[in-house]
């Protein structure tokens, strides 16, 4: 075997990256990797591209856009970020490894290899120490509670007590960190008193917003509704307009204050996300509705509801803002001829992700046939919908009959109008009873005989009269027009 056949894909990527000193087109880089490690795959270029995204992003490289990558050693050089000094940090003279350096340290770098320097370029004596802290990640909390050692939670930190004293670092000050050499793990530290930071607060807020918007844009574009922080954060910093300039707040603080997102210690999610463990620990997250004025409660919300997989079957429904999802459920059951006395139903709010045609689903709760359930009391106006917004409605969680509901407009009520009500429906495309057609008669079919359809390998359509005469006791399904 040749040397090219012996090396792994990771080694081939690293050899190719060593020859790159700036942004490079993905297509060009992939071909360079293949020169180091030829592939017999059916589509070798696609195989390498998939590998880069799955294994190398956040470890050795990031994507500046879909067509361009840049080595992390290049992208991170000179990047600046901020560490907010807490009471414990100031009193002990320590700089926690996490979250301070989270996503800024090279993958698998040993902490003993990290070097810190002051603003004059002098190396700082660094010692890695352990410090007690209260866990904040839900999984960590659960495990510590199970082990009954919540008080013994320990994190690693750099002991910089001498530097802290020399610079008179106090609580609420900042430490500005510059990445000198990402690959080697070299960082420069600069002390910023709180009063100096306050003078540049507007600039910091602009930087925070830019970072938050970049991360949220990546979340909106993600295949799944989450991002690994180890991949997303380096990518976002590489895409900042001025990553080497005066820094905003630490990325963990930026996410914490952004109402659109949350970080669970590993991944970035939409703010409404709850992990299975969080659901066990804290229960289902309650949906809260916005405040409703009297005028909003009177307004009429005009929706078009259609079967998810049969858009030709639709109903137009009007309901008042002060009415509830239980009221909406009742009129939808009537509109689509669902059993009013059986099966649960549920509503979801659909929020468009990015500019594409993908949505994330926010669970609004379930409704039982008697009008109860977790979502029953939510008012229509409290959902804060605008024309064009979408809901999903599911009847019968067993058969899972889905409906797409679009808010078309919000209007004033008609004098004497009673709501909710059905104001329009699709023009029915009638199908006809096959038994009657064979006898030369034309009657609208109202049922599909499932039992006979399965036996004959085709749909068997019957009217009420033929159902009673020829299909007694058969399993049938009503036809909706």
C-alpha positions in Angstrom: 0.0 0.0 0.0 1.2 3.5 -0.7 1.6 6.3 1.9 -1.5 8.0 0.4 -3.6 4.9 1.1 -2.3 4.6 4.7 -3.3 8.0 6.0 -6.8 8.7 7.4 -9.2 11.3 6.1 -8.5 13.4 9.1 -4.7 13.4 8.4 -5.4 14.2 4.8 -7.5 17.2 5.8 -4.8 18.5 8.2 -2.1 18.2 5.6 -4.3 20.1 3.2 -5.1 22.8 5.8 -1.4 23.3 6.5 -1.0 24.6 3.0 -3.9 27.1 3.4 -3.3 30.6 4.8 -6.7 32.2 4.2 -10.2 31.5 2.9 -10.4 28.8 0.2 -13.2 27.5 -2.0 -14.6 24.2 -0.7 -14.4 22.6 -4.2 -10.7 23.5 -4.4 -9.9 22.3 -0.9 -11.7 19.0 -1.4 -9.6 18.3 -4.5 -6.5 19.0 -2.4 -7.6 16.5 0.3 -8.1 13.9 -2.4 -4.5 14.4 -3.6 -3.3 13.3 -0.2 -5.9 10.5 0.2 -7.4 9.2 -3.1 -10.8 7.7 -2.7 -12.6 4.8 -4.5 -16.0 6.1 -3.3 -18.7 6.5 -5.9 -18.7 10.2 -5.3 -15.4 11.0 -3.5 -15.9 14.8 -3.5 -19.3 14.5 -1.8 -17.8 12.0 0.7 -15.1 14.5 1.7 -17.6 17.4 2.0 -19.8 15.3 4.3 -16.8 14.4 6.4 -15.7 18.0 6.7 -19.1 19.1 8.0 -19.6 16.2 10.3 -16.1 15.9 11.8 -13.9 19.0 11.1 -16.1 22.0 11.6 -15.2 23.6 14.9 -12.1 21.4 15.3 -9.9 22.4 12.4 -11.9 24.7 10.1 -15.1 26.6 9.7 -17.3 27.7 6.8 -17.4 31.4 6.1 -20.3 30.6 3.7 -21.5 27.5 1.9 -18.8 27.7 -0.7 -15.8 28.9 1.4 -13.8 27.5 4.3 -11.0 28.8 6.4 -8.6 27.0 8.8 -9.4 27.8 12.5 -5.7 28.6 13.1 -6.2 31.5 10.6 -9.8 32.5 11.5 -9.1 32.6 15.3 -5.8 34.5 15.2 -6.4 37.9 16.8 -10.0 37.2 17.8 -10.9 39.0 21.0 -13.6 38.0 23.6 -14.6 39.2 27.1 -14.7 37.5 30.5 -16.9 39.2 33.1 -15.3 39.1 36.5 -17.5 37.6 39.2 -17.2 38.0 43.0 -15.5 34.6 43.3 -13.1 35.3 40.5 -12.1 38.6 42.0 -11.7 37.3 45.5 -9.6 34.2 44.5 -7.8 35.7 41.5 -8.9 32.9 39.2 -10.1 32.7 35.6 -12.3 29.7 35.0 -11.5 27.6 32.0 -15.1 27.1 31.3 -17.1 29.0 30.2 -14.3 31.6 29.6 -12.4 29.6 27.0 -15.3 27.4 25.9 -15.2 27.0 22.1 -11.9 29.0 21.9 -9.5 26.2 22.9 -8.2 23.8 20.3 -9.9 20.5 20.4 -8.2 18.1 22.9 -5.5 20.7 23.9 -4.0 19.9 27.3 -4.5 22.8 29.8 -0.9 22.5 30.8 0.0 23.6 27.2 -2.0 26.8 27.4 0.1 29.9 27.8 -1.2 33.3 29.0 0.5 36.7 28.4 0.0 40.2 29.6 -0.5 43.3 27.3 3.3 43.8 27.2 3.8 40.2 25.9 5.3 38.9 29.1 4.3 35.3 30.0 2.1 35.0 33.1 2.8 32.3 35.7 -0.2 30.0 35.3 -1.3 27.2 37.5 -4.4 25.1 36.9 -6.5 24.8 40.1 -9.9 23.4 41.1 -12.7 25.5 42.3 -16.1 24.7 43.7 -19.2 25.9 41.8 -22.8 25.2 41.6 -23.8 23.3 38.5 -26.2 25.0 36.1 -26.6 22.4 33.4 -29.9 20.4 33.9 -28.1 17.0 33.3 -25.3 17.9 35.7 -27.8 19.0 38.3 -29.7 15.7 38.0 -26.6 13.6 38.3 -25.3 15.5 41.2 -28.7 15.2 43.0 -28.7 11.5 42.3 -25.2 11.2 43.8 -26.0 13.6 46.6 -22.8 15.6 46.1 -24.1 18.9 44.8 -21.7 20.7 47.1 -18.7 19.0 45.7 -19.1 20.2 42.1 -15.7 21.3 40.8 -14.5 23.2 37.8 -11.0 24.0 36.6 -9.5 27.5 36.6 -6.3 29.3 35.9 -4.7 30.8 39.1 -3.8 34.4 38.2 -3.9 35.8 41.7 -0.6 37.7 41.3 -1.8 39.3 38.0 -5.2 40.1 39.6 -3.6 41.9 42.5 -1.1 43.8 40.3 -4.0 45.1 38.1 -6.4 45.6 41.0 -9.0 43.5 39.3 -12.4 43.9 41.0 -15.9 42.4 40.7 -17.7 43.6 37.6 -14.5 44.4 35.8 -13.7 42.6 32.5 -10.8 40.6 31.2 -10.3 41.1 27.5 -8.8 38.0 25.9 -7.0 38.0 22.5 -6.2 34.7 20.8 -2.5 35.0 19.8 -2.0 31.5 18.5 -5.1 29.2 18.4 -3.2 26.1 17.6 -0.6 26.5 20.3 -3.1 27.8 22.9 -1.6 31.3 23.5 -3.8 34.1 24.8 -3.2 37.7 25.8 -5.1 39.1 28.8 -6.0 42.8 29.3 -7.7 44.2 32.4 -10.7 46.6 31.8 -12.2 48.4 34.8 -16.0 48.5 34.9 -16.0 52.3 34.5 -14.2 52.0 31.2 -16.6 49.4 30.0 -19.6 51.6 30.8 -18.3 54.3 28.5 -18.5 51.9 25.6 -21.8 50.2 26.5 -23.5 51.1 23.2 -20.6 49.7 21.2 -20.8 46.5 23.3 -24.5 46.2 22.7 -24.0 46.5 18.9 -21.4 43.7 19.0 -23.7 41.5 21.1 -26.6 42.0 18.7 -24.4 41.1 15.7 -23.2 37.9 17.4 -26.7 37.0 18.5 -28.1 37.5 15.0 -25.3 35.4 13.4 -25.9 32.5 15.8 -29.7 32.7 15.4 -29.3 32.8 11.6 -27.3 29.7 11.8 -29.9 28.1 14.0 -32.6 29.0 11.5 -30.6 27.4 8.7 -29.6 24.2 10.7 -30.9 20.9 9.4 -32.1 20.1 12.9 -33.5 22.6 15.4 -30.2 22.8 17.3 -26.5 23.7 16.9 -23.4 22.2 18.6 -21.8 25.2 20.3 -18.4 23.8 19.5 -19.2 24.2 15.8 -21.4 27.3 15.9 -19.5 29.7 18.1 -16.1 29.5 16.2 -18.1 29.9 12.9 -20.0 32.9 14.2 -16.8 34.6 15.4 -15.1 34.0 12.0 -18.1 35.7 10.3 -18.2 38.8 12.6 -17.5 42.0 10.8 -14.7 42.9 13.2 -13.7 39.9 15.4 -10.3 41.4 16.2 -11.8 44.7 17.4 -13.2 45.7 20.7 -15.2 42.7 22.0 -18.8 42.5 23.1 -19.9 40.2 26.0 -19.0 36.6 26.2 -21.1 34.4 23.8 -22.7 32.5 26.7 -24.0 35.8 28.1 -25.2 37.0 24.7 -27.3 33.8 24.3 -28.5 33.9 27.9 -30.0 37.4 27.3 -31.4 36.7 23.8 -35.1 35.6 24.1 -34.8 33.6 20.9 -32.2 31.0 22.0 -30.9 29.0 24.9 -27.7 27.0 25.6 -27.9 23.7 27.5 -24.2 23.3 28.1 -23.6 21.5 24.8 -26.0 22.8 22.1 -27.8 25.9 21.2 -31.6 25.5 20.9 -34.7 27.6 20.3 -35.8 29.2 23.6 -38.9 27.0 23.9 -36.9 23.8 23.7 -37.0 21.4 26.6 -34.8 18.3 26.7 -36.4 15.0 27.8 -34.5 15.3 31.1 -35.8 18.8 31.7 -39.3 17.6 31.0 -38.8 14.9 33.7 -37.3 17.4 36.2 -39.6 20.3 35.6 -42.6 19.0 33.7 -43.9 20.3 30.4 -43.3 23.9 29.7 -46.5 25.9 30.0 -47.5 28.1 27.1 -48.2 31.7 28.3 -50.4 34.0 26.2 -49.9 37.7 25.7 -52.1 40.4 27.3 -55.5 40.9 25.6 -57.4 44.2 25.3 -61.2 44.4 25.0 -60.8 45.5 21.4 -58.6 42.5 20.6 -61.1 40.2 22.3 -63.9 41.5 20.1 -61.9 41.2 16.8 -62.6 38.4 14.4 -59.8 36.1 13.3 -60.6 34.6 9.9 -58.8 31.3 9.3 -58.5 29.0 6.3 -58.3 25.4 7.6 -57.4 22.5 5.2 -56.5 18.9 5.5 -52.7 18.7 5.6 -52.4 16.1 2.8 -55.7 17.1 1.0 -55.4 20.9 0.5 -58.5 20.7 -1.8 -60.6 20.0 1.3 -60.8 23.3 3.2 -63.1 25.4 5.4 -63.0 29.1 6.2 -63.7 29.8 9.9 -64.3 32.9 11.9 -63.6 33.1 15.6 -63.4 35.9 18.1 -60.1 36.9 19.8 -61.6 36.3 23.2 -62.7 32.8 22.4 -60.4 29.9 23.2 -58.6 26.9 21.5 -61.4 24.7 23.0 -63.9 26.8 21.1 -61.7 26.5 18.0 -61.4 22.7 18.5 -65.2 22.4 18.6 -65.8 24.3 15.3 -63.0 22.4 13.6 -64.5 19.0 14.6 -67.8 20.2 13.2 -66.3 21.6 10.0 -64.4 18.4 9.2 -67.0 16.0 10.6 -64.8 14.7 13.3 -66.4 12.9 16.3 -67.2 15.6 18.8 -67.3 13.2 21.7 -64.2 11.1 21.2 -60.4 11.5 20.8 -57.9 14.1 21.9 -56.8 16.9 19.6 -54.0 19.4 19.8 -52.7 22.7 18.4 -49.2 23.8 17.4 -48.0 27.2 16.3 -45.8 27.0 13.2 -42.9 29.4 13.1 -41.0 29.8 9.8 -37.3 28.9 10.0 -35.2 31.3 8.0 -36.3 32.1 4.5 -37.1 28.6 3.4 -40.3 26.5 3.7 -39.3 24.8 7.0 -41.0 25.4 10.3 -40.5 24.7 13.9 -43.5 23.6 15.9 -44.4 25.2 19.3 -46.8 23.0 21.2 -49.8 25.0 22.4 -51.4 22.0 24.2 -54.1 19.4 23.8 -57.9 19.5 23.9 -60.1 16.8 25.2 -63.7 16.2 23.8 -65.2 17.8 26.9 -63.3 21.1 26.4 -60.6 20.5 28.9 -56.8 20.0 28.3 -53.6 21.9 28.6 -54.3 24.2 25.7 -58.1 24.6 26.2 -58.0 27.9 28.0 -55.6 29.8 25.6 -57.4 32.7 23.9 -57.0 33.2 20.2 -55.9 36.8 20.6 -53.4 35.8 23.2 -51.5 33.7 20.6 -50.3 36.9 19.1 -50.9 35.8 15.5 -50.6 38.0 12.5 -52.1 37.5 9.0 -50.1 34.8 7.2 -49.2 32.9 10.4 -49.8 29.2 10.6 -51.1 26.7 13.1 -51.2 22.9 12.9 -54.3 21.1 14.3 -54.3 17.3 14.9 -57.4 15.4 15.5 -57.1 11.9 17.1 -53.5 11.2 18.2 -53.9 7.6 17.1 -54.9 8.2 13.5 -53.1 11.6 13.6 -55.3 13.6 11.2 -53.4 16.8 10.5 -54.8 20.1 9.4 -52.9 23.3 8.3 -54.6 26.5 9.5 -53.7 29.9 8.0 -54.7 33.2 9.5 -56.0 35.2 6.6 -57.1 38.4 8.2 -58.3 40.1 11.4 -61.5 42.1 11.0 -64.2 43.7 13.1 -67.2 41.6 14.1 -70.5 41.8 12.2 -73.5 43.2 14.2 -75.4 40.3 15.6 -72.8 37.8 14.3 -72.4 34.6 16.3 -68.9 33.1 16.6 -67.2 30.7 15.9 -68.8 29.9 12.6 -68.0 28.4 9.2 -68.4 30.9 6.5 -67.1 29.0 3.4 -65.9 25.7 2.2 -64.4 24.1 -0.9 -66.7 23.2 -3.8 -67.1 19.5 -3.3 -65.9 17.1 -6.0 -68.4 14.4 -5.5 -67.7 10.7 -6.1 -70.4 8.3 -6.9 -71.6 5.0 -5.6 -70.3 2.2 -7.7 -73.1 -0.2 -7.0 -75.6 2.4 -8.1 -73.6 3.2 -11.2 -73.7 -0.5 -12.2 -77.5 -0.3 -12.0 -77.6 2.8 -14.2 -78.2 5.2 -11.2 -76.2 8.2 -10.1 -75.9 8.6 -6.3 -73.3 10.4 -4.3 -71.0 8.0 -2.4 -70.8 8.8 1.3 -68.6 5.9 2.4 -65.5 3.8 1.5 -65.9 0.2 2.5 -62.4 -0.6 3.7 -63.0 -4.3 4.0 -64.2 -4.7 0.4 -61.5 -2.3 -0.9 -58.8 -4.5 0.7 -60.3 -7.6 -0.9 -60.7 -6.1 -4.4 -57.5 -4.0 -4.4 -59.4 -0.9 -5.3 -61.5 1.7 -3.5 -65.1 0.6 -3.1 -67.4 3.6 -2.8 -71.0 3.2 -1.6 -74.0 5.4 -0.7 -76.1 5.2 2.5 -78.6 2.9 0.9 -76.1 0.4 -0.5 -74.1 0.5 2.7 -77.1 -0.8 4.6 -78.1 -3.3 1.9 -74.7 -4.8 0.9 -72.1 -3.9 3.4 -73.7 -4.5 6.8 -71.1 -5.1 9.5 -68.2 -4.0 7.3 -65.5 -1.6 8.4 -66.2 1.6 6.6 -64.8 5.2 6.5 -66.9 8.3 5.8 -66.0 10.4 2.8 -65.3 14.0 3.5 -66.1 16.5 0.7 
